[in-house]
Structures are given as structure tokens and as C-alpha cells.
Amino acid sequence: MNKEILRETMLAARLSLDKVTVRAASQTITEIFLDKWGHCESFLLYSPIKNEIDTAYIAEALWKAKKTVLYPRVDGDMLLLGVCRSAADLQIGRWGILEPRELFDSSNHMHIDVAVIPGVAFDKANHRLGYGKGYYDRFLATAHIGLSVGVAYKWQLVETVFPDEHDQAVNIVVV
């Protein structure tokens, strides 16, 4: 096994999930997440694709609590951020992913209490395997984040994701 085979295998397994499974896992993770970190003030979430854990449940709760919620937008080879106060602040962007309509100036310099990071797989050392473009690795290397949290299905936790030197780990993975 290597990184590419692991990525293909995990993506195929995730794509085979039904909506009921995705919703149930997403709601369970939302409850755990809000219990542990709902008291924080600023959050980075992501818009799910390909049956990723759906962070919309987390977003709704944070918006109701008047928390600061940011979402990423791909710009070249970087992730830029935008503050979203509701789902109406998101639009379909590159690759059909919901992203902020407007970007936050100096977004990479803003302190984020908790960043929720997607992954194709995570290992026991909290390294993540993404889609292979390095967007989140570059972002995590420079962003001011109090805690980075990977969210995943239990079966996405593996022995190793074959991390390279530039790959950034998250602080914790919630399943």
C-alpha cells in the first residue's frame, strides 16, 4: 500500500456511503464537537464534498450562537477565508464546492480558535491524507489556529497515511 492507493481506496469507500449513514455520522460528530468546543468564539469549517462529514449541522448551531464562522475559498494554490453569518453567505464555486461570497481581508492573519479540517484518511499520529493538492497543508503551516480538528468516519482512521515532510497533522481527530 502507498499514499495513492490508500487515497483511491478510501475515496471509493466514502463515495459508496448512503445519505442516512452520512447524516448519522455527521450529527454524532456535531454533538461531540459542540460539547467540546462550542464555547469557543471563532471557527473555520469546510463545505463537504464526496460524502465527507457534513459540517452544516455545526455551522447552524454556531450561527444561532452568534459565533464567527469562516469558510475557505481556493485562490490559485492557497486557501483564503470568508466570514459567513448564514448559509446565504455561501455560493457554489470551484469544483462545485460551496465557498464564501466575500473574502475576509488578511484572513490568514486572523486567529481562529478551532479549525475543522477534512481528510480522506487520518492516522494514529493525526496526520491527514487529503486529495493531494496541498491546500490545507499550506494553510495549516501558516494560519493562526488554536486547535485543528479532523473529522472522519471511524473507518477512516488507519495505521499510517504515509505522510511526507510537508504534510501537516491536525491536533485531534473526532470520529
CYANA upper distance limits for C-alpha pairs under 8 A (distance plus 0.5 A):
  1 MET  CA      5 ILE  CA      6.57
  1 MET  CA      6 LEU  CA      7.09
  2 ASN  CA      6 LEU  CA      6.57
  2 ASN  CA    162 PHE  CA      7.31
  3 LYS  CA      7 ARG  CA      6.58
  3 LYS  CA    129 LEU  CA      8.41
  3 LYS  CA    161 VAL  CA      6.74
  3 LYS  CA    162 PHE  CA      6.21
  4 GLU  CA      8 GLU  CA      6.72
  5 ILE  CA      9 THR  CA      6.55
  6 LEU  CA     10 MET  CA      6.51
  6 LEU  CA    161 VAL  CA      7.94
  7 ARG  CA     11 LEU  CA      6.50
  7 ARG  CA    120 VAL  CA      7.01
  7 ARG  CA    121 ALA  CA      8.10
  7 ARG  CA    129 LEU  CA      7.75
  7 ARG  CA    130 GLY  CA      8.30
  7 ARG  CA    131 TYR  CA      7.89
  8 GLU  CA     12 ALA  CA      6.60
  9 THR  CA     13 ALA  CA      6.78
 10 MET  CA     14 ARG  CA      6.64
 10 MET  CA    120 VAL  CA      6.82
 10 MET  CA    121 ALA  CA      7.44
 10 MET  CA    156 GLN  CA      7.63
 11 LEU  CA     15 LEU  CA      6.53
 11 LEU  CA     50 LYS  CA      8.37
 11 LEU  CA    120 VAL  CA      6.99
 12 ALA  CA     16 SER  CA      6.86
 13 ALA  CA     17 LEU  CA      7.48
 14 ARG  CA     50 LYS  CA      7.65
 14 ARG  CA     51 ASN  CA      6.52
 14 ARG  CA     52 GLU  CA      7.94
 15 LEU  CA     50 LYS  CA      6.38
 15 LEU  CA     51 ASN  CA      6.49
 17 LEU  CA     21 THR  CA      6.92
 17 LEU  CA     22 VAL  CA      7.27
 17 LEU  CA     51 ASN  CA      7.53
 18 ASP  CA     22 VAL  CA      6.98
 19 LYS  CA     23 ARG  CA      6.50
 20 VAL  CA     24 ALA  CA      6.57
 21 THR  CA     25 ALA  CA      6.64
 22 VAL  CA     26 SER  CA      6.48
 22 VAL  CA     51 ASN  CA      7.01
 22 VAL  CA     52 GLU  CA      8.12
 22 VAL  CA     53 ILE  CA      7.04
 22 VAL  CA     54 ASP  CA      7.91
 23 ARG  CA     27 GLN  CA      6.55
 23 ARG  CA     54 ASP  CA      7.81
 24 ALA  CA     28 THR  CA      6.71
 25 ALA  CA     29 ILE  CA      6.68
 25 ALA  CA     53 ILE  CA      7.55
 25 ALA  CA    153 TYR  CA      7.39
 26 SER  CA     30 THR  CA      6.57
 26 SER  CA     53 ILE  CA      5.67
 26 SER  CA     54 ASP  CA      5.86
 26 SER  CA     55 THR  CA      7.52
 26 SER  CA     57 TYR  CA      8.00
 27 GLN  CA     31 GLU  CA      6.83
 27 GLN  CA     57 TYR  CA      7.26
 28 THR  CA     32 ILE  CA      6.97
 29 ILE  CA     33 PHE  CA      6.40
 29 ILE  CA    151 VAL  CA      7.89
 29 ILE  CA    174 VAL  CA      7.30
 29 ILE  CA    175 VAL  CA      6.90
 30 THR  CA     34 LEU  CA      6.50
 30 THR  CA     55 THR  CA      7.93
 30 THR  CA     57 TYR  CA      6.84
 30 THR  CA     58 ILE  CA      5.95
 31 GLU  CA     35 ASP  CA      6.59
 32 ILE  CA     36 LYS  CA      6.77
 32 ILE  CA    174 VAL  CA      8.37
 33 PHE  CA     37 TRP  CA      6.32
 33 PHE  CA     38 GLY  CA      7.43
 33 PHE  CA     58 ILE  CA      8.29
 33 PHE  CA    174 VAL  CA      8.26
 34 LEU  CA     38 GLY  CA      4.68
 34 LEU  CA     39 HIS  CA      8.27
 34 LEU  CA     58 ILE  CA      7.74
 37 TRP  CA    114 VAL  CA      8.09
 38 GLY  CA     62 LEU  CA      7.91
 40 CYS  CA     67 LYS  CA      8.49
 40 CYS  CA    113 ASP  CA      6.82
 40 CYS  CA    114 VAL  CA      7.94
 41 GLU  CA     67 LYS  CA      5.83
 41 GLU  CA     68 THR  CA      6.63
 41 GLU  CA    113 ASP  CA      7.10
 42 SER  CA     67 LYS  CA      6.62
 42 SER  CA     68 THR  CA      5.10
 42 SER  CA     69 VAL  CA      6.50
 42 SER  CA     70 LEU  CA      8.28
 42 SER  CA    111 HIS  CA      8.36
 42 SER  CA    112 ILE  CA      5.78
 42 SER  CA    113 ASP  CA      5.64
 42 SER  CA    114 VAL  CA      7.05
 43 PHE  CA     67 LYS  CA      8.22
 43 PHE  CA     68 THR  CA      6.66
 43 PHE  CA     69 VAL  CA      5.43
 43 PHE  CA     70 LEU  CA      6.57
 43 PHE  CA    112 ILE  CA      6.30
 43 PHE  CA    113 ASP  CA      6.46
 43 PHE  CA    114 VAL  CA      5.42
 43 PHE  CA    115 ALA  CA      6.06
 43 PHE  CA    116 VAL  CA      8.02
 44 LEU  CA     69 VAL  CA      6.37
 44 LEU  CA     70 LEU  CA      5.17
 44 LEU  CA     71 TYR  CA      6.22
 44 LEU  CA     72 PRO  CA      8.23
 44 LEU  CA    112 ILE  CA      7.35
 44 LEU  CA    114 VAL  CA      6.91
 44 LEU  CA    115 ALA  CA      4.92
 44 LEU  CA    116 VAL  CA      6.35
 45 LEU  CA     55 THR  CA      7.13
 45 LEU  CA     59 ALA  CA      7.98
 45 LEU  CA     69 VAL  CA      7.52
 45 LEU  CA     70 LEU  CA      6.73
 45 LEU  CA     71 TYR  CA      5.91
 45 LEU  CA     72 PRO  CA      8.19
 45 LEU  CA    115 ALA  CA      6.83
 45 LEU  CA    116 VAL  CA      5.64
 45 LEU  CA    117 ILE  CA      7.65
 46 TYR  CA     55 THR  CA      7.22
 46 TYR  CA     71 TYR  CA      6.17
 46 TYR  CA     72 PRO  CA      7.10
 46 TYR  CA    116 VAL  CA      7.47
 46 TYR  CA    117 ILE  CA      7.55
 46 TYR  CA    118 PRO  CA      7.69
 47 SER  CA     54 ASP  CA      7.83
 47 SER  CA     55 THR  CA      7.35
 47 SER  CA     56 ALA  CA      8.12
 47 SER  CA     71 TYR  CA      8.03
 47 SER  CA     97 ILE  CA      6.89
 47 SER  CA     98 LEU  CA      6.13
 47 SER  CA     99 GLU  CA      7.61
 48 PRO  CA     52 GLU  CA      5.64
 48 PRO  CA     53 ILE  CA      7.02
 48 PRO  CA     54 ASP  CA      6.02
 48 PRO  CA     55 THR  CA      7.50
 48 PRO  CA     97 ILE  CA      7.99
 49 ILE  CA     97 ILE  CA      7.40
 52 GLU  CA    118 PRO  CA      7.73
 52 GLU  CA    119 GLY  CA      8.49
 52 GLU  CA    152 ALA  CA      8.08
 53 ILE  CA    118 PRO  CA      8.28
 53 ILE  CA    151 VAL  CA      7.19
 53 ILE  CA    152 ALA  CA      6.78
 53 ILE  CA    153 TYR  CA      7.97
 55 THR  CA     59 ALA  CA      6.73
 56 ALA  CA     60 GLU  CA      6.63
 57 TYR  CA     61 ALA  CA      7.04
 58 ILE  CA     62 LEU  CA      6.71
 59 ALA  CA     63 TRP  CA      6.50
 59 ALA  CA     69 VAL  CA      7.68
 60 GLU  CA     64 LYS  CA      6.73
 60 GLU  CA     86 SER  CA      8.15
 61 ALA  CA     65 ALA  CA      6.83
 62 LEU  CA     66 LYS  CA      6.75
 62 LEU  CA     67 LYS  CA      5.79
 62 LEU  CA     68 THR  CA      8.14
 62 LEU  CA     69 VAL  CA      7.74
 63 TRP  CA     67 LYS  CA      6.28
 63 TRP  CA     68 THR  CA      8.11
 63 TRP  CA     69 VAL  CA      7.87
 63 TRP  CA     85 ARG  CA      6.73
 63 TRP  CA     86 SER  CA      6.98
 68 THR  CA     83 VAL  CA      7.43
 68 THR  CA     84 CYS  CA      8.12
 68 THR  CA     85 ARG  CA      7.88
 69 VAL  CA     83 VAL  CA      6.24
 69 VAL  CA     84 CYS  CA      6.16
 69 VAL  CA     85 ARG  CA      7.27
 70 LEU  CA     81 LEU  CA      6.61
 70 LEU  CA     82 GLY  CA      5.80
 70 LEU  CA     83 VAL  CA      4.87
 70 LEU  CA     84 CYS  CA      6.22
 71 TYR  CA     81 LEU  CA      6.03
 71 TYR  CA     82 GLY  CA      6.03
 71 TYR  CA     83 VAL  CA      7.10
 71 TYR  CA     84 CYS  CA      7.47
 71 TYR  CA     99 GLU  CA      6.78
 71 TYR  CA    100 PRO  CA      6.57
 72 PRO  CA     79 LEU  CA      6.17
 72 PRO  CA     80 LEU  CA      5.96
 72 PRO  CA     81 LEU  CA      4.97
 72 PRO  CA     82 GLY  CA      6.94
 72 PRO  CA     99 GLU  CA      6.68
 72 PRO  CA    100 PRO  CA      7.42
 73 ARG  CA     79 LEU  CA      5.94
 73 ARG  CA     80 LEU  CA      5.72
 73 ARG  CA     81 LEU  CA      6.52
 73 ARG  CA     82 GLY  CA      8.05
 73 ARG  CA     99 GLU  CA      5.88
 73 ARG  CA    100 PRO  CA      7.08
 74 VAL  CA     78 MET  CA      6.32
 74 VAL  CA     79 LEU  CA      5.20
 74 VAL  CA     80 LEU  CA      6.83
 74 VAL  CA     94 ARG  CA      7.93
 74 VAL  CA    135 TYR  CA      8.34
 75 ASP  CA     79 LEU  CA      6.51
 75 ASP  CA     80 LEU  CA      7.06
 77 ASP  CA    135 TYR  CA      6.91
 78 MET  CA    135 TYR  CA      6.31
 78 MET  CA    138 ARG  CA      7.60
 78 MET  CA    139 PHE  CA      7.49
 79 LEU  CA    135 TYR  CA      6.70
 79 LEU  CA    136 TYR  CA      7.83
 79 LEU  CA    139 PHE  CA      6.84
 80 LEU  CA    103 LEU  CA      7.40
 80 LEU  CA    104 PHE  CA      8.33
 80 LEU  CA    107 SER  CA      6.86
 80 LEU  CA    108 ASN  CA      7.54
 81 LEU  CA    100 PRO  CA      7.89
 81 LEU  CA    103 LEU  CA      6.07
 81 LEU  CA    104 PHE  CA      6.27
 81 LEU  CA    107 SER  CA      5.88
 81 LEU  CA    108 ASN  CA      7.88
 82 GLY  CA    100 PRO  CA      5.70
 82 GLY  CA    101 ARG  CA      7.90
 82 GLY  CA    102 GLU  CA      6.24
 82 GLY  CA    103 LEU  CA      4.55
 82 GLY  CA    104 PHE  CA      5.11
 82 GLY  CA    107 SER  CA      7.80
 83 VAL  CA    100 PRO  CA      7.56
 83 VAL  CA    102 GLU  CA      8.09
 83 VAL  CA    103 LEU  CA      7.54
 83 VAL  CA    104 PHE  CA      6.70
 84 CYS  CA     89 ASP  CA      5.73
 84 CYS  CA     90 LEU  CA      7.52
 84 CYS  CA    100 PRO  CA      7.03
 85 ARG  CA     89 ASP  CA      7.03
 86 SER  CA     90 LEU  CA      8.24
 89 ASP  CA    100 PRO  CA      6.39
 89 ASP  CA    101 ARG  CA      6.21
 89 ASP  CA    102 GLU  CA      8.29
 90 LEU  CA     98 LEU  CA      6.23
 90 LEU  CA     99 GLU  CA      5.64
 90 LEU  CA    100 PRO  CA      5.03
 90 LEU  CA    101 ARG  CA      5.96
 91 GLN  CA     98 LEU  CA      5.66
 91 GLN  CA     99 GLU  CA      5.98
 91 GLN  CA    100 PRO  CA      6.72
 91 GLN  CA    101 ARG  CA      6.30
 92 ILE  CA     96 GLY  CA      5.96
 92 ILE  CA     97 ILE  CA      5.99
 92 ILE  CA     98 LEU  CA      4.92
 92 ILE  CA     99 GLU  CA      6.75
 93 GLY  CA     97 ILE  CA      5.87
 93 GLY  CA     98 LEU  CA      6.30
 93 GLY  CA     99 GLU  CA      6.46
103 LEU  CA    107 SER  CA      8.18
106 SER  CA    110 MET  CA      7.34
108 ASN  CA    139 PHE  CA      8.32
108 ASN  CA    142 THR  CA      7.74
108 ASN  CA    143 ALA  CA      5.81
108 ASN  CA    144 HIS  CA      7.61
109 HIS  CA    143 ALA  CA      7.07
109 HIS  CA    144 HIS  CA      6.91
110 MET  CA    143 ALA  CA      8.29
110 MET  CA    144 HIS  CA      6.96
111 HIS  CA    143 ALA  CA      8.14
111 HIS  CA    144 HIS  CA      5.32
111 HIS  CA    145 ILE  CA      6.29
111 HIS  CA    146 GLY  CA      7.96
112 ILE  CA    144 HIS  CA      6.69
112 ILE  CA    145 ILE  CA      5.26
112 ILE  CA    146 GLY  CA      6.72
113 ASP  CA    145 ILE  CA      6.27
113 ASP  CA    146 GLY  CA      5.16
113 ASP  CA    147 LEU  CA      6.70
114 VAL  CA    145 ILE  CA      6.96
114 VAL  CA    146 GLY  CA      6.40
114 VAL  CA    147 LEU  CA      5.33
114 VAL  CA    148 SER  CA      6.31
114 VAL  CA    149 VAL  CA      7.57
115 ALA  CA    145 ILE  CA      7.24
115 ALA  CA    146 GLY  CA      8.44
115 ALA  CA    147 LEU  CA      6.78
115 ALA  CA    148 SER  CA      5.24
115 ALA  CA    149 VAL  CA      6.49
116 VAL  CA    148 SER  CA      6.55
116 VAL  CA    149 VAL  CA      5.34
116 VAL  CA    150 GLY  CA      6.33
116 VAL  CA    151 VAL  CA      7.47
117 ILE  CA    136 TYR  CA      8.22
117 ILE  CA    148 SER  CA      7.25
117 ILE  CA    149 VAL  CA      6.35
117 ILE  CA    150 GLY  CA      5.29
117 ILE  CA    151 VAL  CA      7.19
117 ILE  CA    170 VAL  CA      8.19
118 PRO  CA    130 GLY  CA      7.97
118 PRO  CA    150 GLY  CA      6.40
118 PRO  CA    151 VAL  CA      6.67
118 PRO  CA    152 ALA  CA      8.01
119 GLY  CA    128 ARG  CA      6.29
119 GLY  CA    129 LEU  CA      6.10
119 GLY  CA    130 GLY  CA      5.40
119 GLY  CA    131 TYR  CA      8.26
119 GLY  CA    150 GLY  CA      7.46
119 GLY  CA    151 VAL  CA      7.93
119 GLY  CA    152 ALA  CA      7.67
120 VAL  CA    128 ARG  CA      7.81
120 VAL  CA    129 LEU  CA      5.86
120 VAL  CA    130 GLY  CA      5.70
120 VAL  CA    131 TYR  CA      7.41
120 VAL  CA    156 GLN  CA      7.57
121 ALA  CA    128 ARG  CA      6.32
121 ALA  CA    129 LEU  CA      5.59
121 ALA  CA    130 GLY  CA      7.73
121 ALA  CA    152 ALA  CA      7.93
121 ALA  CA    156 GLN  CA      5.25
121 ALA  CA    157 LEU  CA      6.51
121 ALA  CA    158 VAL  CA      7.46
121 ALA  CA    161 VAL  CA      7.38
122 PHE  CA    126 ASN  CA      6.31
122 PHE  CA    127 HIS  CA      6.03
122 PHE  CA    128 ARG  CA      4.92
122 PHE  CA    129 LEU  CA      6.61
122 PHE  CA    150 GLY  CA      8.32
122 PHE  CA    152 ALA  CA      8.36
122 PHE  CA    156 GLN  CA      6.73
122 PHE  CA    157 LEU  CA      5.53
122 PHE  CA    158 VAL  CA      6.70
122 PHE  CA    160 THR  CA      7.98
122 PHE  CA    161 VAL  CA      6.94
122 PHE  CA    173 VAL  CA      8.07
123 ASP  CA    127 HIS  CA      5.97
123 ASP  CA    128 ARG  CA      7.18
123 ASP  CA    157 LEU  CA      5.91
123 ASP  CA    158 VAL  CA      5.35
123 ASP  CA    159 GLU  CA      5.84
123 ASP  CA    160 THR  CA      5.37
123 ASP  CA    161 VAL  CA      6.34
124 LYS  CA    157 LEU  CA      7.59
124 LYS  CA    158 VAL  CA      7.34
124 LYS  CA    159 GLU  CA      6.53
124 LYS  CA    160 THR  CA      7.47
125 ALA  CA    169 ALA  CA      8.05
126 ASN  CA    150 GLY  CA      8.48
126 ASN  CA    169 ALA  CA      5.79
126 ASN  CA    170 VAL  CA      5.97
126 ASN  CA    171 ASN  CA      7.07
126 ASN  CA    172 ILE  CA      6.74
126 ASN  CA    173 VAL  CA      7.01
127 HIS  CA    160 THR  CA      8.40
127 HIS  CA    161 VAL  CA      7.30
127 HIS  CA    163 PRO  CA      7.19
127 HIS  CA    167 ASP  CA      7.83
127 HIS  CA    168 GLN  CA      6.97
127 HIS  CA    169 ALA  CA      4.53
127 HIS  CA    170 VAL  CA      6.83
128 ARG  CA    150 GLY  CA      8.37
128 ARG  CA    161 VAL  CA      7.16
128 ARG  CA    163 PRO  CA      8.23
128 ARG  CA    167 ASP  CA      8.09
128 ARG  CA    168 GLN  CA      7.69
128 ARG  CA    169 ALA  CA      6.39
128 ARG  CA    170 VAL  CA      7.65
129 LEU  CA    161 VAL  CA      6.36
129 LEU  CA    163 PRO  CA      8.15
130 GLY  CA    134 GLY  CA      7.95
134 GLY  CA    138 ARG  CA      6.61
134 GLY  CA    167 ASP  CA      8.26
135 TYR  CA    139 PHE  CA      6.73
136 TYR  CA    140 LEU  CA      6.35
136 TYR  CA    168 GLN  CA      8.41
137 ASP  CA    141 ALA  CA      6.66
137 ASP  CA    166 HIS  CA      7.56
137 ASP  CA    167 ASP  CA      6.11
137 ASP  CA    168 GLN  CA      5.61
138 ARG  CA    142 THR  CA      7.28
139 PHE  CA    143 ALA  CA      6.30
140 LEU  CA    145 ILE  CA      8.39
140 LEU  CA    168 GLN  CA      7.06
141 ALA  CA    168 GLN  CA      7.36
147 LEU  CA    170 VAL  CA      8.41
147 LEU  CA    171 ASN  CA      6.69
148 SER  CA    170 VAL  CA      5.57
148 SER  CA    171 ASN  CA      5.70
148 SER  CA    172 ILE  CA      7.25
149 VAL  CA    170 VAL  CA      6.35
149 VAL  CA    171 ASN  CA      6.50
149 VAL  CA    172 ILE  CA      5.59
149 VAL  CA    173 VAL  CA      6.09
149 VAL  CA    174 VAL  CA      7.52
150 GLY  CA    170 VAL  CA      6.66
150 GLY  CA    171 ASN  CA      8.31
150 GLY  CA    172 ILE  CA      6.68
150 GLY  CA    173 VAL  CA      4.91
150 GLY  CA    174 VAL  CA      6.66
151 VAL  CA    173 VAL  CA      6.13
151 VAL  CA    174 VAL  CA      5.44
151 VAL  CA    175 VAL  CA      6.49
152 ALA  CA    156 GLN  CA      6.54
152 ALA  CA    157 LEU  CA      8.12
152 ALA  CA    173 VAL  CA      7.69
152 ALA  CA    174 VAL  CA      6.89
152 ALA  CA    175 VAL  CA      5.58
153 TYR  CA    157 LEU  CA      8.06
153 TYR  CA    175 VAL  CA      5.82
154 LYS  CA    175 VAL  CA      5.77
163 PRO  CA    167 ASP  CA      6.37
